[in-house]
Amino acid sequence: MAKNVLVAFDDSENAMRSVNFVVDYFARDTAITLFSVLEDTQTLCSMNSPELTPYFKSEQQAFCSLEDKKRELIETAIQSARNSLVNCGFDAEHVRVKTQQRAGSVAKDIIKEAETGYDAVVIGRRGVSALQDFLFGSVAQKVLHGVTNSAVLIVP
């Protein structure tokens, strides 16, 4: 069984289902990393360029407040997921939280992290329509096809 597992995490129901899957199917001595990719909005929020459209300039503060709230929600959700794993018997020292600013696409960032030595990647399947999934692909689908050194488990 996998000894080092990466769980791709955001604040969605699908991400929590992934955590519950880990609780149900992985041994308690498994090292778990809850990994979240955060949008880099700090650059956008600190921009004060005359080239910005007047509409964006007028709404910039509201946008940045929403992004701060989103980050706060993700951080709260990931701590809740960590606590859930620990409360279900996983060793607190082996349940890590790792967040990073988005460097590429979310899928590419998850793939890059997965290639650093995990035995398995657990990711929730986002609820998109079959047509959207076919046309644009989902993060889960991109991770499934992009990870080469680990098993990938997609939780419905």
C-alpha positions in Angstrom: 0.0 0.0 0.0 1.1 3.6 -0.6 3.2 5.1 2.1 3.4 8.7 0.9 0.2 10.2 -0.5 -0.5 13.5 -2.0 -4.1 14.7 -1.7 -5.0 17.6 -4.1 -7.1 19.9 -2.0 -9.3 23.0 -2.4 -12.3 24.0 -0.4 -14.8 21.9 -2.4 -17.0 19.0 -1.5 -15.0 16.8 -3.9 -11.8 17.5 -2.0 -13.4 16.5 1.3 -14.6 13.3 -0.4 -11.0 12.6 -1.3 -10.0 13.1 2.3 -12.8 10.7 3.4 -11.5 8.2 0.8 -8.1 8.3 2.3 -9.6 7.8 5.8 -11.5 4.7 4.5 -8.8 3.0 2.4 -5.3 3.9 3.6 -3.3 2.6 6.5 -2.9 4.9 9.5 0.9 5.0 9.1 0.6 6.6 5.7 2.2 10.0 5.3 -0.4 12.4 3.9 0.2 15.7 2.3 -2.8 18.0 1.7 -1.7 20.1 -1.2 -3.4 23.2 -2.4 -2.6 25.6 -5.2 -3.5 29.2 -4.5 -4.1 31.9 -7.1 -1.5 34.6 -7.1 -3.7 37.6 -6.8 -1.3 39.7 -4.8 0.4 41.0 -7.9 -3.0 42.0 -9.4 -4.2 43.5 -6.2 -1.2 45.7 -5.8 -1.2 47.0 -9.4 -1.7 50.7 -9.8 -1.0 51.1 -13.5 -2.8 53.8 -15.6 -3.3 51.1 -18.3 -5.9 49.3 -16.1 -9.4 49.9 -17.2 -11.4 52.3 -15.2 -13.9 49.6 -14.4 -11.2 47.3 -12.9 -9.7 50.2 -11.0 -13.1 51.0 -9.5 -13.7 47.3 -8.6 -10.1 46.3 -7.7 -10.6 46.5 -3.9 -13.8 44.5 -4.0 -12.1 41.8 -6.1 -9.1 41.7 -3.8 -11.4 41.4 -0.8 -13.1 38.4 -2.4 -9.8 36.7 -3.2 -8.6 37.2 0.4 -11.8 35.6 1.6 -11.4 32.7 -0.8 -7.8 32.1 0.5 -9.1 32.2 4.0 -11.8 29.6 3.2 -9.3 27.3 1.6 -6.9 27.6 4.6 -9.8 26.9 7.0 -10.9 23.9 4.9 -7.5 22.4 4.7 -6.9 22.7 8.4 -10.3 21.1 9.0 -9.3 18.2 6.6 -6.0 17.8 8.5 -7.8 17.7 11.8 -10.2 15.1 10.4 -7.3 12.9 9.3 -5.7 13.2 12.8 -8.9 12.5 14.6 -9.4 9.4 12.5 -6.0 8.0 13.7 -3.4 9.3 11.3 -0.3 10.5 13.1 -0.3 14.3 13.3 3.4 14.4 12.4 2.6 12.6 9.2 -0.2 14.8 8.0 1.3 17.8 6.3 -0.3 20.8 4.8 1.4 22.3 1.8 0.1 25.4 -0.1 1.8 27.2 -3.0 1.1 30.1 -5.3 0.0 29.0 -8.7 3.0 28.8 -11.0 1.4 27.3 -14.1 -2.0 25.8 -14.4 -3.4 24.1 -11.3 -3.0 20.7 -13.0 0.6 21.3 -13.9 1.4 22.4 -10.4 -0.2 19.3 -8.9 1.7 17.1 -11.4 5.0 18.8 -10.6 4.4 18.3 -6.9 3.4 14.6 -7.5 6.7 14.0 -9.2 8.7 14.8 -6.1 8.3 11.4 -4.5 4.7 10.4 -3.8 3.5 6.9 -4.2 -0.1 8.0 -4.9 -2.1 11.1 -5.8 -5.7 11.3 -4.6 -7.9 13.9 -6.4 -11.6 14.6 -6.5 -13.4 14.7 -9.8 -15.0 18.1 -10.3 -18.6 18.1 -11.3 -18.4 19.3 -14.9 -20.6 18.1 -17.7 -19.4 15.4 -20.0 -19.2 17.9 -22.8 -17.1 20.4 -20.8 -14.9 17.5 -19.7 -14.5 16.4 -23.3 -13.8 19.9 -24.7 -11.6 21.4 -22.0 -10.5 18.5 -19.8 -10.7 18.6 -16.1 -7.9 19.1 -13.6 -8.4 15.5 -12.5 -8.1 14.2 -16.1 -5.0 16.3 -16.7 -3.4 15.0 -13.5 -4.3 11.4 -14.4 -2.6 11.7 -17.8 0.3 13.8 -16.6 1.6 12.0 -13.5 4.0 9.3 -14.5 5.7 8.1 -11.3 2.7 7.6 -9.0 -0.7 5.9 -8.9 -3.6 8.4 -9.4 -6.9 7.8 -7.7 -9.8 9.9 -8.9 -12.6 10.0 -6.3 -16.1 10.6 -7.7 
